[in-house]
Each structure stands twice: as C-alpha cells, then as structure tokens.
C-alpha cells in the first residue's frame, strides 16, 4: 500500500510499538518512510558519498504519528553500536526525522524519551545514545529537554556541505530512568519547597514564560552543560519548577568562577519563590567550593526579581539588549550573591 502525504491512517489499524504524551511509534506502512524522507528539509544531513562505510549497521525504523488523529509526523531510527563483545557493552543509537507539520510542538523531546523508554523496556541494552550537529540548536535542545546528558564533542565526525562538522554526543542510561516512579532523593528543604534530584522528563513538564526566541543561528560561544535539580512542593512532592546552574569563567581559575543559576518557572506564591532561591543557594554553597552565585533576569520578570532579592542576591548592573524575546531585544539585570 502506498500512503499519500495527505492520507491519515487510523491508529487502530496500525501495529503500535509504544505511545506517550499524544504521540505513537508504529510499524511503518509502505511508502511512509519515503514520505518523511521527501518532506524533511534535512538541513543537517550528511553529504552523499559513493564510498560506503566498511561497517554497515542494521537499522530499525518506525513511523511517528499523532496518537489521536493518526497524522504522520515523522520517523525514528535506531541501530546497535557495539563497544565490546557482549550486550553489556552495547548501546542503541537513535535518530529522528520530523515533517514540517511536527515542528514547534516539542515533538522531538517527547519522541526521543519515548523511544529510549521503549528500547530499555524491550531489550537488555542499558545505554541510549544520540548525536546531533553542534549547529543544530533544535536538535540538541530537544535532547536536553528529554533528559539526555551531553557527554562531549566528537570532532569532525560528519561531512556537510563539503566540510567536516563536530557533533554533540548525548546519552541516557537505564539508571537515569529507574527512579521515575520511585521517591526522589531530597537534597535540601526550606519551608514550602524542597530541592530534589532531577528526573529526565522534568524539563519537559515545566514552561518558561521568558523563553528566548528560536533562532537557527548558532552562538559562537560553546553552550554550557547545565546541572539540574527539581524544585518540589515540600508537602506533596509535586514538581513546581526546575533549577539549573552552570559555571561562568571570570579568569580561568576556580577562584574566578561563579555559578550562573536559573529557576524556571519561579514558584508562586512569593514565599515559595524566595524559598526556592534560598534552598538552591544553600545547596551550592554547601556542596561546591565556588564562592559566588549569579543570575540574570529581565526587568519585567517581577517574580524572579523578588525571589532573588528575598534570597539574598543584590542587583549589580544592567546588561543592555542582552536577550531577544517576543520579537525584540531585552535588557537583563545581573544579580550576584557571595558566600
């Protein structure tokens, strides 16, 4: 059967591998993968070559559908990468191709985590990998939102437009998902909130009202690898927000390094927001040697400004037109707190 691009196949007629958050991974129908291949822009696809790889790995493909309507959104692929001679030394490498209709809907992060869970549930492999070109911002941001951890850069590993390109390597381990249904380890509590270990799907469950505008152009600065923790309601352990922090270098030494922190979104009421800042501050000062914390917020982000001030941070200056959001440049206020 050949499936035209405007045909929707009912999900009840498909062999469903797994579903999650409104998406379904199903065995492909004849012609579906060709539709995805033709419809994807493949902006970051590798150059064609008449010199095949000496090691051709077996691939498995599945179609990605809207679970409610059966609409074709893209396709996913996975292949086994042997690092040794046993199953314990094998990883699954996964990839995704999305049709234009799926873009801007957080599909890649949900689908990446869905496929990772499926492979961990149905095979004995403990490691899931994904590679994305450094310039592919939507690609690596989708992986990070799905809970994949960036491990490093593989230099010049792919060819695009006649040039060797670097790629980020991401991974998700079985152990990373093992605690999703269990009790989180609490790092520290402060009144109405608790700081707890992060889970891979936390970032996908919170919304950032001050998220920057999407931009396909890569910053010349190396993107930081953030540390994350969950901010929970201390009584119910419901997820309120995600705290993140990464180092900023002011001189190349430990004494010249600060933690840049962020809490998204700032919990409400105001007392909870202030407690979230305090509990993160106390955790970082207690568990790391750095003596300075920083944060940057827009002037009209009143909840964040109040929480930082109540948490002992001082406004130190204004970075003019430092962020682009909602179609225009925005100032940022730099806050700092010393040990």
C-alpha positions in Angstrom: 0.0 0.0 0.0 1.3 3.4 -0.9 0.4 6.2 1.5 -0.1 9.7 0.0 1.2 12.6 2.0 -2.3 13.9 2.8 -3.7 10.5 3.9 -4.2 9.8 7.7 -4.3 6.1 8.7 -6.4 5.3 11.8 -4.2 4.3 14.8 -6.5 1.3 15.4 -5.3 -0.1 12.1 -1.6 0.2 13.0 0.9 -2.0 14.8 1.7 0.2 17.8 5.1 -0.1 19.4 4.6 2.5 22.2 2.7 5.7 23.0 3.5 8.7 25.1 2.0 12.2 25.6 -0.1 12.2 22.4 2.5 10.5 20.2 2.6 7.0 18.9 5.5 4.9 17.5 4.2 2.4 15.0 5.5 0.0 12.4 5.7 1.9 9.1 3.4 1.4 6.2 4.7 1.1 2.7 5.7 4.5 1.4 5.7 6.3 4.8 9.4 6.5 5.2 9.7 7.8 1.6 7.2 10.5 2.5 9.2 11.5 5.5 12.5 11.5 3.5 11.0 13.7 0.8 9.3 16.0 3.3 12.2 16.6 5.6 14.5 19.6 4.8 17.5 17.6 6.1 19.3 20.9 6.9 21.9 18.9 8.9 22.0 15.8 6.7 25.4 14.4 5.7 26.8 14.7 2.2 26.1 11.8 -0.1 29.1 9.7 -0.9 29.9 6.9 -3.4 32.3 5.4 -0.8 30.1 3.3 1.6 31.2 2.7 5.2 33.1 -0.5 5.7 30.8 -1.3 8.6 27.1 -1.2 7.7 25.0 -1.4 10.8 21.4 -2.9 10.8 18.7 -0.2 11.3 15.2 -0.4 12.6 12.7 2.3 11.6 9.3 3.3 13.0 6.7 5.9 11.9 5.9 8.7 14.4 2.2 9.6 14.5 -0.2 11.9 16.3 -1.8 9.3 18.6 -5.2 11.0 18.4 -5.5 11.7 14.7 -3.1 9.2 13.2 -1.4 12.0 11.3 2.2 11.2 10.1 4.7 13.5 12.0 8.0 11.8 11.1 10.1 8.7 11.6 12.6 7.4 14.1 15.5 5.1 13.6 17.7 3.1 16.0 20.8 0.9 15.5 23.0 -1.1 17.8 26.6 0.2 18.5 28.9 -2.5 19.9 31.6 -1.2 22.2 32.6 -4.8 23.1 31.6 -8.3 22.5 28.6 -8.5 25.0 25.2 -7.0 25.4 26.6 -5.1 28.4 29.0 -3.3 26.1 26.3 -2.3 23.5 24.4 0.9 23.1 21.4 1.9 21.0 22.0 5.0 18.8 18.7 6.8 17.9 17.7 9.4 15.4 14.6 11.3 14.4 13.3 13.0 11.2 10.3 15.3 11.5 8.0 16.6 8.9 7.3 20.4 8.9 3.9 19.8 10.5 5.6 18.5 13.6 8.0 21.4 14.2 7.4 23.8 17.1 5.3 21.2 19.0 8.0 19.8 21.3 7.7 16.5 19.4 11.4 15.7 19.3 11.9 15.7 23.1 8.8 13.6 23.8 9.6 11.2 21.0 13.2 10.8 22.0 12.3 9.9 25.5 9.5 7.6 24.3 11.9 5.7 22.0 14.5 5.5 24.7 12.0 4.0 27.2 10.7 1.5 24.6 14.2 0.3 23.9 15.1 0.0 27.5 11.9 -1.8 28.3 12.1 -4.3 25.4 15.9 -5.1 25.3 18.7 -5.7 27.7 20.8 -2.8 26.4 21.4 -0.2 29.2 22.6 2.8 27.2 20.8 5.0 24.6 22.9 7.4 22.5 22.1 10.3 20.2 24.3 12.5 18.1 23.4 16.0 16.8 25.5 18.5 15.0 26.7 21.3 17.2 25.0 23.9 14.9 21.6 22.1 15.2 20.2 24.0 18.1 16.6 22.5 17.9 18.2 19.0 17.9 20.4 19.3 21.0 17.9 21.4 22.9 15.3 18.7 22.2 17.6 16.0 23.6 18.4 18.0 26.7 14.7 18.6 27.3 14.1 14.9 27.0 16.7 14.3 29.7 19.7 13.2 27.6 23.0 14.2 29.1 25.6 15.8 26.9 28.9 13.9 27.2 31.2 15.8 24.9 32.0 16.7 21.3 33.0 14.2 18.6 35.2 16.3 16.3 34.8 16.3 12.6 32.7 13.1 12.6 30.3 14.1 9.8 30.5 15.8 6.4 28.1 18.5 5.4 28.4 21.0 2.5 31.9 19.7 1.9 33.2 20.4 5.4 33.8 18.3 8.5 31.4 19.1 11.3 31.5 18.5 15.0 28.7 16.7 16.8 27.5 16.6 20.3 27.2 13.2 21.9 24.3 12.6 24.3 23.3 9.6 26.4 20.5 8.3 28.6 21.2 5.4 30.8 18.8 2.8 32.2 19.7 4.0 35.7 18.6 7.6 34.7 15.0 6.3 34.2 15.0 3.8 37.1 13.7 6.3 39.6 10.9 7.9 37.5 8.2 6.1 39.5 10.0 6.0 42.8 10.7 8.5 45.6 13.2 11.3 44.7 16.2 11.9 46.8 15.7 15.2 48.5 18.9 17.4 48.6 17.6 20.1 50.9 14.4 21.7 52.2 13.4 25.2 53.0 9.8 25.9 54.2 7.3 25.2 51.5 9.8 23.8 48.9 12.3 21.0 48.6 15.3 20.7 46.2 15.4 17.1 44.9 17.3 15.1 42.3 16.2 15.8 38.7 14.4 13.3 36.5 14.9 13.1 32.7 11.4 14.3 32.0 11.3 17.3 34.4 12.3 20.0 31.9 9.5 18.9 29.5 6.9 19.3 32.3 7.5 23.0 33.1 7.0 26.0 30.9 9.3 29.1 30.7 7.3 32.3 30.3 10.5 34.1 29.5 12.0 31.7 26.9 14.1 33.3 24.2 13.0 33.5 20.6 14.0 30.4 18.5 17.0 31.2 16.2 18.6 28.7 13.8 21.9 30.6 14.1 24.4 29.1 16.5 26.1 31.3 19.1 29.9 31.4 18.8 30.1 30.6 22.5 30.2 27.0 23.5 26.8 26.1 25.0 27.1 25.3 28.7 26.3 21.9 30.1 23.8 22.6 32.9 23.4 20.8 36.2 19.7 20.4 37.2 17.5 19.7 40.2 13.8 19.6 40.8 12.0 22.1 43.0 9.1 20.3 44.7 6.3 21.2 46.9 7.7 20.1 50.3 4.3 18.6 51.4 3.1 16.9 48.2 6.4 16.5 46.3 4.6 17.9 43.2 7.0 19.3 40.7 7.0 23.2 40.8 10.0 24.1 38.7 13.4 23.1 37.5 16.6 24.7 39.0 19.7 24.7 36.8 23.2 26.0 37.2 26.4 26.1 35.1 29.8 27.6 35.7 30.8 31.0 34.2 34.5 31.8 34.0 35.9 35.2 35.1 39.6 34.4 34.9 40.4 30.8 34.3 40.8 29.7 37.9 38.5 28.2 40.5 38.6 31.4 42.5 37.4 33.3 39.4 34.5 31.0 38.6 30.8 31.6 39.6 27.7 29.5 39.3 25.0 31.0 37.0 21.7 29.9 38.3 18.2 29.8 36.9 14.8 28.6 38.3 12.1 28.0 35.7 9.4 29.0 36.4 9.8 30.8 39.7 7.3 29.1 42.1 4.4 31.0 43.5 3.4 32.4 45.9 6.3 34.8 46.5 7.3 32.9 49.7 7.8 29.7 47.7 9.9 31.6 45.1 12.2 33.0 47.7 12.5 29.6 49.4 13.5 28.1 46.1 16.3 30.6 45.7 17.5 30.0 49.2 17.4 26.3 49.0 19.4 26.3 45.8 21.9 28.8 47.2 22.4 26.8 50.3 22.9 23.6 48.3 25.5 25.1 46.0 27.5 26.7 48.8 27.4 23.6 50.9 28.3 21.1 48.1 30.7 23.1 45.9 33.7 25.3 46.6 32.6 28.2 44.5 32.1 31.5 46.4 29.9 33.4 44.0 26.4 32.8 42.5 24.9 34.9 39.7 21.5 35.2 38.0 20.2 37.2 35.1 16.6 38.2 34.7 14.5 40.6 32.6 13.4 43.8 34.4 9.7 42.9 34.0 10.2 39.4 35.5 8.9 40.5 38.9 8.6 37.0 40.5 12.2 36.2 39.7 13.5 39.6 40.9 11.5 39.4 44.1 12.7 35.8 44.8 16.4 36.7 44.2 16.2 39.8 46.4 14.5 37.9 49.2 17.1 35.1 48.7 20.0 37.5 49.5 21.0 38.4 45.9 22.0 42.0 45.0 21.3 43.7 41.7 24.7 44.6 40.3 24.0 46.2 36.9 22.1 46.1 33.6 23.2 44.3 30.5 21.6 46.3 27.7 19.8 44.4 24.9 21.4 41.2 26.0 18.4 38.8 25.2 16.0 38.6 22.3 12.4 37.6 23.2 9.0 38.2 21.7 10.5 39.9 18.7 12.7 42.5 20.4 15.9 42.9 22.4 15.5 42.9 26.2 17.7 44.2 29.0 18.9 41.8 31.7 19.6 42.7 35.3 22.7 40.9 36.7 22.3 39.7 40.3 25.0 38.3 42.5 25.5 36.7 45.9 28.7 35.9 47.7 29.4 33.2 50.1 
